[in-house]
Amino acid sequence: MQHSKRFGRTLALGLGLVLALVSGCQRSEAPPPATAPAEIPVPVPFAVKGVSLGSSIGADKRVASPISVFAKSDTIYASVATEGTSPSVTLAARWTYQGDQLVSESSQTIAPTGPAVTEFHIAKPDGWPAGSYRVEISANGAVAGSQEFSVAE
């Protein structure tokens, strides 16, 4: 009989311990899963990536078909591809004829937040003189790209 009392106490003690462990596990909450910190985008410095010339552009301001020889009656477009971010950048286009004769200058201030395209153009209703031309693109006063082209006879 003493053996069965001891067995009963041991059994009761064991069951109590199991219940306490189960209750303790149910009450404690697992810590929330660790979340990765939000990635902070690294700003990309502003840069002119290319200048394309053509006689027409699309709605995206990109030259439809790049060319370097134009007809006298063409409107001449320059698409300036840029990348990077900046609160303000002044892009300027300086068009010259035969090396040093100024044809036109214009500028646009942009606030890029990534890849972008800016368009410049020149037109001359009575026709361009035949010869060699150049467009020079600057960003905040520093030359950032250029293209040479010509107008055919």
Contact map, one row per residue, 1 for C-alpha under 8 A:
111110000000000000000000000000000000000000000000000000000000000000000000000000000000000000000000000000000000000000000000000000000000000000000000000000000
111111000000000000000000000000000000000000000000000000000000000000000000000000000000000000000000000000000000000000000000000000000000000000000000000000000
111111100000000000000000000000000000000000000000000000000000000000000000000000000000000000000000000000000000000000000000000000000000000000000000000000000
111111110000000000000000000000000000000000000000000000000000000000000000000000000000000000000000000000000000000000000000000000000000000000000000000000000
111111111000000000000000000000000000000000000000000000000000000000000000000000000000000000000000000000000000000000000000000000000000000000000000000000000
011111111100000000000000000000000000000000000000000000000000000000000000000000000000000000000000000000000000000000000000000000000000000000000000000000000
001111111110000000000000000000000000000000000000000000000000000000000000000000000000000000000000000000000000000000000000000000000000000000000000000000000
000111111111000000000000000000000000000000000000000000000000000000000000000000000000000000000000000000000000000000000000000000000000000000000000000000000
000011111111100000000000000000000000000000000000000000000000000000000000000000000000000000000000000000000000000000000000000000000000000000000000000000000
000001111111110000000000000000000000000000000000000000000000000000000000000000000000000000000000000000000000000000000000000000000000000000000000000000000
000000111111111000000000000000000000000000000000000000000000000000000000000000000000000000000000000000000000000000000000000000000000000000000000000000000
000000011111111100000000000000000000000000000000000000000000000000000000000000000000000000000000000000000000000000000000000000000000000000000000000000000
000000001111111110000000000000000000000000000000000000000000000000000000000000000000000000000000000000000000000000000000000000000000000000000000000000000
000000000111111111000000000000000000000000000000000000000000000000000000000000000000000000000000000000000000000000000000000000000000000000000000000000000
000000000011111111100000000000000000000000000000000000000000000000000000000000000000000000000000000000000000000000000000000000000000000000000000000000000
000000000001111111110000000000000000000000000000000000000000000000000000000000000000000000000000000000000000000000000000000000000000000000000000000000000
000000000000111111111000000000000000000000000000000000000000000000000000000000000000000000000000000000000000000000000000000000000000000000000000000000000
000000000000011111111100000000000000000000000000000000000000000000000000000000000000000000000000000000000000000000000000000000000000000000000000000000000
000000000000001111111110000000000000000000000000000000000000000000000000000000000000000000000000000000000000000000000000000000000000000000000000000000000
000000000000000111111111000000000000000000000000000000000000000000000000000000000000000000000000000000000000000000000000000000000000000000000000000000000
000000000000000011111111100000000000000000000000000000000000000000000000000000000000000000000000000000000000000000000000000000000000000000000000000000000
000000000000000001111111110000000000000000000000000000000000000000000000000000000000000000000000000000000000000000000000000000000000000000000000000000000
000000000000000000111111111000000000000000000000000000000000000000000000000000000000000000000000000000000000000000000000000000000000000000000000000000000
000000000000000000011111111100000000000000000000000000000000000000000000000000000000000000000000000000000000000000000000000000000000000000000000000000000
000000000000000000001111111110000000000000000000000000000000000000000000000000000000000000000000000000000000000000000000000000000000000000000000000000000
000000000000000000000111111110000000000000000000000000000000000000000000000000000000000000000000000000000000000000000000000000000000000000000000000000000
000000000000000000000011111110000000000000000000000000000000000000000000000000000000000000000000000000000000000000000000000000000000000000000000000000000
000000000000000000000001111111000000000000000000000000000000000000000000000000000000000000000000000000000000000000000000000000000000000000000000000000000
000000000000000000000000111111100000000000000000000000000000000000000000000000000000000000000000000000000000000000000000000000000000000000000000000000000
000000000000000000000000000111110000000000000000000000000000000000000000000000000000000000000000000000000000000000000000000000000000000000000000000000000
000000000000000000000000000011111000000000000000000000000000000000000000000000000000000000000000000000000000000000000000000000000000000000000000000000000
000000000000000000000000000001111100000000000000000000000000000000000000000000000000000000000000000000000000000000000000000000000000000000000000000000000
000000000000000000000000000000111110000000000000000000000000000000000000000000000000000000000000000000000000000000000000000000000000000000000000000000000
000000000000000000000000000000011111000000000000000000000000000000000000000000000000000000000000000000000000000000000000000000000000000000000000000000000
000000000000000000000000000000001111100000000000000000000000000000000000000000000000000000000000000000000000000000000000000000000000000000000000000000000
000000000000000000000000000000000111110000000000000000000000000000000000000000000000000000000000000000000000000000000000000000000000000000000000000000000
000000000000000000000000000000000011111000000000000000000000000000000000000000000000000000000000000000000000000000000000000000000000000000000000000000000
000000000000000000000000000000000001111100000000000000000000000000000000000000000000000000000000000000000000000000000000000000000000000000000000000000000
000000000000000000000000000000000000111110000000000000000000000000000000000000000000000000000000000000000000000000000000000000000000000000000000000000000
000000000000000000000000000000000000011111000000000000000000000000000000000000000000000000000000000000000000000000000000000000000000000000000000000000000
000000000000000000000000000000000000001111100000000000000000000000000000000000000000000000000000000000000000000000000000000000000000000000000000000000000
000000000000000000000000000000000000000111110000000000000000000000000000000000000000000000000000000000000000000000000000000000000000000000000000000000000
000000000000000000000000000000000000000011111000000000000000000000000000000000000001100000000000000000000000000000000000000000000000000000000000000000000
000000000000000000000000000000000000000001111100000000000000000000000000000000000011100000000000000000000000000001000000000000000000000000000000000000000
000000000000000000000000000000000000000000111110000000000000000000000000000000000011110000000000000000000000000000000000000000000000000000000000000000000
000000000000000000000000000000000000000000011111000000000000000000000000000000000111110000000000000000000000000100000000000000000000000000000000000000000
000000000000000000000000000000000000000000001111100000000000000000000000000000000111000000000000000000000000000000000000000000000000000000000001000000000
000000000000000000000000000000000000000000000111110000000000000000000000000000011110000000000000000000000000000000000000000000000000000000100001100000000
000000000000000000000000000000000000000000000011111000000000000000000000000000011110000000000000000000000000000000000000000000000000000000000000000000000
000000000000000000000000000000000000000000000001111100000000000000000000000000011100000000000000000000000000000000000000000000000000000000000000100000000
000000000000000000000000000000000000000000000000111110000000000000000000000001111000000000000000000000000000000000000000000000000000000000000000111000000
000000000000000000000000000000000000000000000000011111000000011001000000000001110000000000000000000000000000000000000000000000000000000000000000001000000
000000000000000000000000000000000000000000000000001111100000001001110000000111100000000000000000000000000000000000000000000000000000000000000000001000000
000000000000000000000000000000000000000000000000000111111000001111110000000111000000000000000000000000000000000000000000000000000000000000000000000000000
000000000000000000000000000000000000000000000000000011111000001010100100011110000000000000000000000000000000000000000000000000000000000000000000000000000
000000000000000000000000000000000000000000000000000001111100001110000000001110000000000000000000000000000000000000000000000000000000000000000000000000000
000000000000000000000000000000000000000000000000000001111111111100000000000010000000000000000000000000000000000000000000000000000000000000000000000000000
000000000000000000000000000000000000000000000000000000011111111100000000000000000000000000000000000000000000000000000000000000000000000000000000000000000
000000000000000000000000000000000000000000000000000000001111110000000000000000000000000000000000000000000000000000000000000000000000000000000000000000000
000000000000000000000000000000000000000000000000000000001111110000000000000000000000000000000000000000000000000000001000000000000000000000000000000000000
000000000000000000000000000000000000000000000000000000001111111000000000000000100000000000000000000000000000000000001110000000000000000000000000000000000
000000000000000000000000000000000000000000000000000100001111111100000000000000100000000000000000000000000000000000001010000000000000000000000000000000000
000000000000000000000000000000000000000000000000000111111100111111000000000011100000000000000000000000000000000000000000000000000000000000000000000000000
000000000000000000000000000000000000000000000000000001011100011111000000000000000000000000000000000000000000000000000000000000000000000000000000000000000
000000000000000000000000000000000000000000000000000001110000001111100000000000000000000000000000000000000000000000000000000000000000000000000000000000000
000000000000000000000000000000000000000000000000000111000000001111110000000000000000000000000000000000000000000000000000000000000000000000000000000000000
000000000000000000000000000000000000000000000000000011100000000011111100000000000000000000000000000000000000000000000000000000000000000000000000000000000
000000000000000000000000000000000000000000000000000011000000000001111100000000000000000000000000000000000000000000000000000000000000000000000000000111000
000000000000000000000000000000000000000000000000000000000000000000111110000000000000000000000000000000000000000000000000000000000000000000000000000011110
000000000000000000000000000000000000000000000000000000100000000000111111010100000000000000000000000000000000000000000000000000000000000000000000000011110
000000000000000000000000000000000000000000000000000000000000000000001111110000000000000000000000000000000000000000000000000000010000000000000000000000111
000000000000000000000000000000000000000000000000000000000000000000000111110000000000000000000000000000000000000000000000000000111100000000000000000000111
000000000000000000000000000000000000000000000000000000000000000000000011111000000000000000000000000000000000000000000000001111110000000000000000000000000
000000000000000000000000000000000000000000000000000000100000000000000111111100000000000000000000000000000000000000000000001100100000000000000000000000000
000000000000000000000000000000000000000000000000000000110000000000000000111110000000000000000000000000000000000000000000111100000000000000000000000000000
000000000000000000000000000000000000000000000000000011110000000000000100011111000000000000000000000000000000000000000000111000000000000000000000000000000
000000000000000000000000000000000000000000000000000011111000001000000000001111100000000000000000000000000000000000000011110000000000000000000000000000000
000000000000000000000000000000000000000000000000001111000000001000000000000111110000000000000000000000000000000000000011100000000000000000000000000000000
000000000000000000000000000000000000000000000000001110000000111000000000000011111000000000000000000000000000000000001111000000000000000000000000000000000
000000000000000000000000000000000000000000000001111100000000000000000000000001111100000000000000000000000000000000001111000000000000000000000000000000000
000000000000000000000000000000000000000000000001111000000000000000000000000000111110000000000000000000000000000000111100000000000000000000000000000000000
000000000000000000000000000000000000000000000111110000000000000000000000000000011111000000000000000000000000000001111000000000000000000000000000000000000
000000000000000000000000000000000000000000011111100000000000000000000000000000001111100000000000000000000000000101110000000000000000000000000000000000000
000000000000000000000000000000000000000000111110000000000000000000000000000000000111110000000000000000000000000111100000000000000000000000000000000000000
000000000000000000000000000000000000000000111100000000000000000000000000000000000011111000000000000000000000001111000000000000000000000000000000000000000
000000000000000000000000000000000000000000001100000000000000000000000000000000000001111110000000000000000000001110000000000000000000000000000000000000000
000000000000000000000000000000000000000000000000000000000000000000000000000000000000111110000000000000000000001100000000000000000000000000000000000000000
000000000000000000000000000000000000000000000000000000000000000000000000000000000000011111000000000000000000111100000000000000000000000000000000000000000
000000000000000000000000000000000000000000000000000000000000000000000000000000000000011111100000000000000000111100000000000000000000000000110000000000000
000000000000000000000000000000000000000000000000000000000000000000000000000000000000000111110000000000000011110000000000000000000000000001111000000000000
000000000000000000000000000000000000000000000000000000000000000000000000000000000000000011111000000000000011110000000000000000000000000011111000000000000
000000000000000000000000000000000000000000000000000000000000000000000000000000000000000001111100000000001111000000000000000000000000000011111000000000000
000000000000000000000000000000000000000000000000000000000000000000000000000000000000000000111110000000011110000000000001000000000000001111000000000000000
000000000000000000000000000000000000000000000000000000000000000000000000000000000000000000011111000001111100000000000000000000000000001110000000000000000
000000000000000000000000000000000000000000000000000000000000000000000000000000000000000000001111100001111000000000000000000000000000111100000000000000000
000000000000000000000000000000000000000000000000000000000000000000000000000000000000000000000111111111110000000000000000000000000000111000000000000000000
000000000000000000000000000000000000000000000000000000000000000000000000000000000000000000000011111111100000000000000000000000000011110000000000000000000
000000000000000000000000000000000000000000000000000000000000000000000000000000000000000000000001111110000000000000000000000000000011100000000000000000000
000000000000000000000000000000000000000000000000000000000000000000000000000000000000000000000001111110000000000000000000000000000001110000000000000000000
000000000000000000000000000000000000000000000000000000000000000000000000000000000000000000000001111111000000000000000000000000000000000000000000000000000
000000000000000000000000000000000000000000000000000000000000000000000000000000000000000000000001111111100000000000000000000000000000000000000000000000000
000000000000000000000000000000000000000000000000000000000000000000000000000000000000000000000111100111111000000000000000000000000000000000000000000000000
000000000000000000000000000000000000000000000000000000000000000000000000000000000000000000000111100011111000000000000000000000000000000000000000000000000
000000000000000000000000000000000000000000000000000000000000000000000000000000000000000000001111000001111100000000000000010000000000000000000000000000000
000000000000000000000000000000000000000000000000000000000000000000000000000000000000000000011110000001111110000000000000000000000000000000000000000000000
000000000000000000000000000000000000000000000000000000000000000000000000000000000000000000011100000000011111000000000001000000000000000000000000000000000
000000000000000000000000000000000000000000000000000000000000000000000000000000000000000001111000000000001111100000000000000000000000000000000000000000000
000000000000000000000000000000000000000000000000000000000000000000000000000000000000000001110000000000000111110000000000000000000000000000000000000000000
000000000000000000000000000000000000000000000000000000000000000000000000000000000000000111100000000000000011111000000000000000000000000000000000000000000
000000000000000000000000000000000000000000000000000000000000000000000000000000000000000111100000000000000001111100000000000000000000000000000000000000000
000000000000000000000000000000000000000000000000000000000000000000000000000000000000111110000000000000000000111110000000000000000000000000000000000000000
000000000000000000000000000000000000000000000100000000000000000000000000000000000011111110000000000000000000011111110000000000000000000000000000000000000
000000000000000000000000000000000000000000000000000000000000000000000000000000000001110000000000000000000000001111100000000000000000000000000000000000000
000000000000000000000000000000000000000000010000000000000000000000000000000000000111100000000000000000000000000111110000000000000000000000000000000000000
000000000000000000000000000000000000000000000000000000000000000000000000000000001111000000000000000000000000000111111000000000000000000000000000000000000
000000000000000000000000000000000000000000000000000000000000000000000000000000001110000000000000000000000000000101111100000000000000000000000000000000000
000000000000000000000000000000000000000000000000000000000001110000000000000000111100000000000000000000000000000000111110000000000000000000000000000000000
000000000000000000000000000000000000000000000000000000000000100000000000000000111000000000000000000000000000000000011111000000000000000000000000000000000
000000000000000000000000000000000000000000000000000000000000110000000000000011110000000000000000000000000000000000001111100000000000000000000000000000000
000000000000000000000000000000000000000000000000000000000000000000000000000011110000000000001000000000000100000000000111110000000000000000000000000000000
000000000000000000000000000000000000000000000000000000000000000000000000001111000000000000000000000000000000000000000011111000000000000000000000000000000
000000000000000000000000000000000000000000000000000000000000000000000000001110000000000000000000000000010000000000000001111100000000000000000000000000000
000000000000000000000000000000000000000000000000000000000000000000000000111100000000000000000000000000000000000000000000111110000000000000000000000000000
000000000000000000000000000000000000000000000000000000000000000000000000111000000000000000000000000000000000000000000000011111110000000000000000000000000
000000000000000000000000000000000000000000000000000000000000000000000000100000000000000000000000000000000000000000000000001111100000000000000000000000000
000000000000000000000000000000000000000000000000000000000000000000000000100000000000000000000000000000000000000000000000000111110000000000000000000000000
000000000000000000000000000000000000000000000000000000000000000000000001110000000000000000000000000000000000000000000000000111111000000000000000000000000
000000000000000000000000000000000000000000000000000000000000000000000011100000000000000000000000000000000000000000000000000101111100000000000000000000100
000000000000000000000000000000000000000000000000000000000000000000000001000000000000000000000000000000000000000000000000000000111110000000000000000000101
000000000000000000000000000000000000000000000000000000000000000000000001000000000000000000000000000000000000000000000000000000011111000000000000000001111
000000000000000000000000000000000000000000000000000000000000000000000000000000000000000000000000110000000000000000000000000000001111100000000000000001111
000000000000000000000000000000000000000000000000000000000000000000000000000000000000000000000000111000000000000000000000000000000111110000000000000111100
000000000000000000000000000000000000000000000000000000000000000000000000000000000000000000000011111000000000000000000000000000000011111000000000000111100
000000000000000000000000000000000000000000000000000000000000000000000000000000000000000000000011101000000000000000000000000000000001111100000000011110000
000000000000000000000000000000000000000000000000000000000000000000000000000000000000000000001111000000000000000000000000000000000000111110000000011100000
000000000000000000000000000000000000000000000000000000000000000000000000000000000000000000001110000000000000000000000000000000000000011111000011111000000
000000000000000000000000000000000000000000000000000000000000000000000000000000000000000000111100000000000000000000000000000000000000001111100011110000000
000000000000000000000000000000000000000000000000000000000000000000000000000000000000000001111000000000000000000000000000000000000000000111111111100000000
000000000000000000000000000000000000000000000001000000000000000000000000000000000000000011110000000000000000000000000000000000000000000011111111000000000
000000000000000000000000000000000000000000000000000000000000000000000000000000000000000011110000000000000000000000000000000000000000000001111100000000000
000000000000000000000000000000000000000000000000000000000000000000000000000000000000000001110000000000000000000000000000000000000000000001111110000000000
000000000000000000000000000000000000000000000000000000000000000000000000000000000000000000000000000000000000000000000000000000000000000001111111000000000
000000000000000000000000000000000000000000000000000000000000000000000000000000000000000000000000000000000000000000000000000000000000000111101111100000000
000000000000000000000000000000000000000000000011000000000000000000000000000000000000000000000000000000000000000000000000000000000000000111100111110000000
000000000000000000000000000000000000000000000001011000000000000000000000000000000000000000000000000000000000000000000000000000000000000111000011111000000
000000000000000000000000000000000000000000000000001000000000000000000000000000000000000000000000000000000000000000000000000000000000011110000001111100000
000000000000000000000000000000000000000000000000001110000000000000000000000000000000000000000000000000000000000000000000000000000000011100000000111110000
000000000000000000000000000000000000000000000000000000000000000000010000000000000000000000000000000000000000000000000000000000000001111000000000011111000
000000000000000000000000000000000000000000000000000000000000000000011100000000000000000000000000000000000000000000000000000000000001110000000000001111100
000000000000000000000000000000000000000000000000000000000000000000011100000000000000000000000000000000000000000000000000000000000111100000000000000111110
000000000000000000000000000000000000000000000000000000000000000000001111000000000000000000000000000000000000000000000000000000011111100000000000000011111
000000000000000000000000000000000000000000000000000000000000000000001111000000000000000000000000000000000000000000000000000000000110000000000000000001111
000000000000000000000000000000000000000000000000000000000000000000000011000000000000000000000000000000000000000000000000000000001110000000000000000000111
